[in-house]
Every structure is written in structure tokens, then in C-alpha cells.
Amino acid sequence: NNSYVMANYAALLWDGDEPYNEDKDRALEILDNIKDKDEPLYLGFIAGVNLLGTSKIIPNIYKAIDYYKRAFRYGHRYCAYMLYLCYIQNNDDLEADTTEALEWLQKGIEANQTKCMIEMAHICFSDDSAFQKYHNVSRGIELLKVAARHGSSEAYLRLGIVNYGGQHVDKDDDKAFEYMEKAAKMRNAVGACDLGWYYILGTGCEKDVEKGIETWKKAVEYGSAPAANNLFVYYH
């Protein structure tokens, strides 16, 4: 009868995560029986249900936002990112509100939420006029470094891309290789695919075609379709 455990179990059934088969009706039944309606995971989950809707529940972004806000208030930090998504894009019932969206992104960063850091870094690098006052390359780099220290493979990937491209910082192939290798070691599919190219071209490392091919094979295991195509072309 633990509310946190029940919410986790419902989430597994909802998505059909192994070893469970997808059973949305059973998931909703479990949610209905949760006693602690202030449990953060429950609130975040029920927010998602209202955002997307089901065969029995009509999508309602206002209800979703209310639940996400309550969940964040009770400690579910990821909900700051979900609130950012709710406000940043237009939908049938709610006009985009960039100011509100970025306020939630900042609240997430202040709460040490990794995904919010990565998204804000992207905005810091953006040339989009809507985000002009947030353009700050140094802050973007720092946010990615903090997110990487949290263990985010996506942050390592983006640091690798930034150092390889040289658009926001001085181009540094050695740093690009170092970051991309870390992303690949964390089973990041895009990072492993890019790392394969680094080995094959000798970018930031000694050229090693065989190691590049093996890295692409790992990337395919992690889910990279481009790496599979690269291997097809290589063997063909």
C-alpha cells in the first residue's frame, strides 16, 4: 500500500516496461487506489495522463499544469521541465508563453534538475530572436558541465559537439573526443556513432578504422540507426 511504490508500478504497467505488459486500465486502477494524493510521483504521473489523455480521459492541459505544479512543489523536480514544455509550445487550448516557460526552466535549474540545465544550455547557444536576452555561451557551457557531472550522457554529447564544431568555443578536437568517449561509455547511441567517426577520421585521437567499426557496432546495440547505415556502406 506504499503510494510511491504503487505509482512506480502503475508507470511500469502504463509504458509496458519489461517484465510487464502494457495495461493502461490496470495502471489507472492502481492510481485510483493510491491513498497519498500528494505523493510527488503520483502527481507527476496523473499530470501526464491528463496532458496526453486516454480512451477514457479527455486531454486537459490546465489540469496537467496544475498537477505538475503540485508535483514540483512536493519535490518532483523533473516536472519543472514538463511545465517548460507545456508553456513553450502552442496547443489547441493554451497559447505559448515563453516568459512563463523559461521561468519554470530556471526554477528547475535552481532545484538542480539536469534536463532543465541541458535545455537552458541549448537556449543559451540559440540565435533565435525569441531567446536573444538569454544568449550566453559561457553560461551554456557551464550548465552542460554541471549536467555532465550529474551523469548525463546527453550533456557529454553536447559538449563534444560544441568543441568539435567550434561555433561557440574555440574548436578543440581533443576535448571533443574526450567528451564523446564519455557519452559513448554511458551507452549514448548518438555519442557512440559520432565516436566511431572520430576513430575513423583520426579526430582527437590516432586514426583506427577497426576501432571505429567496433564502436559503430556498439552504437547499433544502443539504438543508432545511422551507425547501422554506416556499417552497411562500409561492408557493401
N, C-alpha and C positions, 0 to 999 in steps of 0.2 A: 504493500500500500504506500510505498515511498513515492511521493509526487515526482521527484526528479527522475527516478528510475522509470516510472510509468511514462513520462514524457519522452525519455530516450527510446524506450521500447516502441512507443507509438511512431516515433520518427523513423525507426528502422523498418517497421511494417509499412509505413507510408511510402517510403522510397524503394522498398523491396531489396534492401541491402542484405547480402549473404550473412547468415544462412536462412534468412526469412524470405518468404514470397510476398509480393506486394498485396496488401489488403487494406485499402483506404477506409473501408467501412469499419473494420475492427480497430484501426488506429483512432478513428473518431469516437468510437465507443469507449476506448481507453481514456481519451482526453475528457470525455464527459464524466468519467468516474474519478478523475483526479480531485482530491479534496482541497489541496492548497492552490487556489486560483491565482495566487500571487507568485507562484514558482516561476522564476525568470525563463527557464527553458520552455515551460508550458505556454507562457505569454508570447514568446517569440514564435513558437510553432503555430499557435492559433492565429497569430498575425499573418503568417504566411498562408494559412488556409483561407483567410478572408481576402488576402491580396489576389490569390490565384483562382479561388473558388473551386467547387467540386460539382458533381452532378446534382447534389442536394443543397449546395451553398452558393448563392449568387456573389460574385466578386464585389467587394466593398472596400475601396482604398481608404476611406475615412476610418472605418473600423480597424483596418490593418494598421494604420498610422497610430491610432490610439493604443492598440496593443503593443506595438513596437516601442512607443514612448514609455509605457509602463514597464515593459521588459528591461529597457535600458536603465530606467530609474532603479530597478531592483538588482542591477548588476550584470545584465546580459549585454556586454559591450558591442558585440557584432551588430546589434540592432541599430546602432548609430549609422553603420554603413548601409543597412537596409532603408533607413529613413532618408539618407542621402539619395539613394536610388529612386525612392518614391517621389521626392521633390524635384529631381534634376530633369525628369522627362515628362513630357505631356502625355496624358491619357484621357480617356473619354470623360472622366469625371473631375479631373484635377489638372489645372494649368501648372506648367513647370514654374518653380520658384527657386532660381539659382542661389539667391541670398540665403534662404532657409536651408537649402541643400548643403551649402558649404558650411553653414553654422553647425549642422549635425556632423559633418566630416571633421570639423575642428574639435567638437565635443568627443568624438571617437578617438582622435589623436591624444587629447588630454587624458583620456581614460586608458591610453596605451594600447589601443586597438590596431593591430598590424595592417589589416586590409584598408583601413582608413588612411594610414600613412602612405601606403603604396598608391592609392587613388589620388591623394593630395600631391604626391610627387609628380604624378602624371600631369596634373593641372599646373604645377609649378613650371614644368617644361613646355607647356602648351603655348602656342602662338595665337590661339583663339581669342578674339577681341572680348568675348564674354568673360574671360578669366584674366584680362590684362593686369589688373591690380594684384593678382596672385602670382604673376610670373616672377619666379625667384629660383634660379638654378641651384644656388648654394643650399637653400632650404630643401629643395627636392632631393639632392644628393644625400643630405644628412638624414632625411626621413627614410630613404631607401636603406641606408646603412643601419639605422636603428631596427627597421623591419627585418633586415638580414640577420642581425644579432638575435632577433626573436626566433629565428629558424625558418624564415620564409624563403623557399626556393624561387618564388616569383621575384622577390626583391633582388636576389643574387643575379637572376636572369636579366633584369632591367639594368642593373649596374654594369653587367657585361656588355649589354647592347649600347649603353651610353658611352662607355670607354672605347668600344670598338668603332662607333660611328663618329665620335669626335665633334658632335654638333653642339653639345652643351659644356663639354670639358675638353681639354687637350687630348687628342687621340692617344691611347695607351694600350697597345696590343697585349702587353704582359699582364696588365690589370684585367683586361677583358677576358683573357684566358683563365686567369685565377678565379674570377667570379663565375664564369661559365662552367668551369670544372666543378665548383661548389654546387651550382644549380643541378648539374648532371648527377652528382653523387647523391643528391636528395631526390633522385628519380623524376626530375622535371623533364618532360618529354621534349619541349622546345629547346631547353638548355642542352640536352644530350645531342639533339640533332645539330645545333649550331656548333657544339664542341667537336663533333665529327668533322665538320668543315674546317675548323681551326687546325686539327691534326693533318688533314689532307693538304691544306694550303700552307701549313707552317706558320700560322698566325699566333704569335706569342709563345711558340714552342718549336721544337725541332720537327720538321716535316716527317710524318709517319702515316703513310696511306693505310697500312694494315690496321693500325690502332684506330684510325678514323672509321674504317669499315666496321670494326668491332663495336665502336661507340654508337654508330648508326643502328646496329643490331639491338643494342640495349635501348636506344631511343624508341625503336619499334615496340619493344616489350612494354615501354612506359606509355605507349599510345600515340606515337608520332607517325602520321600518315606521310608527311614529306620525307621522313627518313626511309620509309618503305619504298617510296618512289625513287629516292637516290640510289638505294641498293638495286632496284630493278634496272635502272640505267647503267649502273656500274657493271653488273653481271651480263647485261644484254650486249 
